[in-house]
Amino acid sequence: MLNPDDWKLAIEDARFRHNALVGLIIASDNQALALMRLFLTVATATGAGFASVIVPHTLIQTPLAWSLAAATLAMVYSAWQCFRVISPRIINLPGRGADFWLWAADATGTREEVFRQYLKVLAEKHEINKSVNESQASALRWAKLGGILSPMVALVVGGLAAVMPNLL
């Protein structure tokens, strides 16, 4: 059984962990926003290059156009993954609202029951935030992978267009 000092330590520890998870969610949002800006800038440039190269249809321009189109699509995919990270979600912020503290002040039970209720609610909110964080991490991983692989995709598609002009 926990004494009052142990309960204070347990609650402080749980709050610290919850704050860390909220910090991870915020960091993922910031990272995704920065990556999305980069990916959309590159996608705009490669898309414009694609549009300018595809019009005059010469032997070298067609593979280059397809290469730029592939890079554009990879960047747009990566930007979409970033958007998934920063899309609005319900997260639980640290601390308790006034309703909880009013309930705690009026509770007829023991301090231990109030502490248990506090930790029970915190555990539920922590699981919701954990789910949001895991979803963000997955989308951010795909965004980074798409950004990393886009030059390779562009080279492969451009190479295929050069070697097999009737394929694309």
C-alpha positions in Angstrom: 0.0 0.0 0.0 1.3 3.5 -0.8 1.6 6.2 1.8 0.7 9.8 0.9 4.3 10.6 -0.1 4.4 7.5 -2.4 1.1 8.6 -4.0 2.6 12.1 -4.7 5.7 10.4 -6.3 3.5 8.1 -8.4 1.3 10.9 -9.6 4.3 13.1 -10.4 6.0 10.2 -12.3 2.8 9.5 -14.3 2.4 13.2 -15.1 6.0 13.5 -16.2 5.6 10.5 -18.6 2.4 12.0 -20.0 4.1 15.3 -20.6 6.9 13.5 -22.4 4.4 11.9 -24.7 2.6 15.2 -25.5 6.1 16.6 -26.2 6.7 13.8 -28.7 3.4 14.5 -30.5 4.3 18.2 -30.8 7.8 17.4 -32.1 6.3 15.1 -34.7 3.9 17.8 -35.8 6.8 20.3 -36.2 9.0 17.8 -38.0 6.2 16.8 -40.4 5.4 20.5 -41.1 9.1 21.2 -42.0 9.3 18.1 -44.2 6.0 18.9 -45.9 7.3 22.4 -46.9 10.4 20.8 -48.3 8.6 18.1 -50.2 6.0 20.5 -51.7 8.7 22.9 -52.8 10.6 20.1 -54.5 7.4 18.7 -56.0 6.5 22.1 -57.4 10.0 22.4 -59.0 9.9 18.9 -60.5 6.3 19.3 -61.6 7.2 22.5 -63.4 10.3 20.8 -64.9 8.1 17.9 -66.1 5.6 20.3 -67.7 8.3 22.3 -69.5 10.2 19.2 -70.8 7.2 17.1 -71.9 6.0 19.6 -74.4 8.8 19.4 -77.0 8.9 15.7 -77.6 12.5 14.8 -78.3 14.5 11.6 -77.5 16.2 12.9 -74.4 13.3 15.1 -73.1 10.8 12.2 -72.8 12.9 10.2 -70.3 13.7 13.4 -68.4 10.0 14.3 -68.3 9.1 10.9 -66.9 11.9 11.1 -64.4 10.6 14.5 -63.2 7.1 13.2 -63.1 8.1 10.3 -60.9 10.0 12.6 -58.5 7.0 14.8 -58.3 4.7 12.0 -57.4 7.1 10.6 -54.8 7.3 14.1 -53.2 3.5 14.5 -53.3 3.1 11.1 -51.6 5.7 12.1 -48.9 3.9 15.4 -48.4 0.6 13.5 -48.0 2.2 11.4 -45.3 3.3 14.6 -43.5 -0.2 16.0 -43.8 -1.4 12.8 -42.0 0.9 13.6 -39.2 -0.3 17.2 -38.7 -4.0 16.6 -39.4 -6.1 17.6 -36.4 -6.5 14.9 -33.7 -7.8 14.9 -30.2 -5.0 14.6 -27.7 -5.0 14.9 -24.0 -3.0 17.7 -22.5 -1.2 17.4 -19.2 -3.1 18.3 -16.0 -6.7 18.0 -15.0 -9.6 20.3 -15.6 -11.5 22.1 -12.9 -14.2 19.5 -13.0 -11.8 16.8 -11.7 -10.5 19.0 -8.9 -14.0 20.0 -7.9 -14.9 16.3 -7.7 -11.7 15.6 -5.7 -12.5 18.4 -3.2 -16.1 17.1 -2.7 -15.2 13.4 -2.7 -16.4 11.6 0.3 -13.8 8.8 0.0 -10.2 8.6 1.1 -7.2 10.4 -0.4 -6.2 7.1 -1.8 -9.4 6.8 -3.8 -8.9 10.3 -5.2 -5.3 9.4 -6.1 -6.4 6.1 -7.7 -9.1 8.0 -9.8 -6.5 10.5 -10.9 -4.1 7.8 -12.1 -7.0 5.8 -13.7 -8.0 8.8 -15.8 -4.4 9.6 -16.6 -3.8 6.1 -17.8 -6.8 6.3 -20.2 -5.6 9.6 -21.5 -2.1 8.3 -21.9 -3.3 5.4 -24.0 -5.1 7.8 -26.4 -2.0 9.9 -26.7 0.1 6.8 -27.2 -2.1 5.8 -30.1 -1.8 9.2 -31.7 2.0 9.2 -31.3 2.3 5.7 -32.9 0.1 6.8 -35.8 2.2 9.9 -36.3 5.5 8.0 -36.1 4.3 5.6 -38.8 3.2 8.3 -41.2 6.4 10.3 -40.6 8.5 7.1 -41.3 6.7 6.7 -44.7 7.2 10.4 -45.4 10.9 10.2 -44.8 11.2 7.0 -46.8 9.3 8.6 -49.7 11.6 11.6 -49.6 14.7 9.4 -49.5 13.6 7.2 -52.3 12.3 9.8 -54.7 15.6 10.4 -56.5 15.9 6.6 -57.0 12.4 6.4 -58.3 13.1 9.3 -60.7 16.3 7.6 -61.9 14.6 4.2 -62.4 11.6 5.7 -64.2 13.8 8.0 -66.3 16.1 5.1 -67.2 13.2 2.9 -68.2 11.8 5.6 -70.4 15.2 6.0 -72.0 15.8 2.3 -72.5 12.3 1.4 -73.5 10.7 4.5 -75.0 7.5 2.7 -76.0 6.9 1.5 -72.4 5.8 4.8 -71.0 
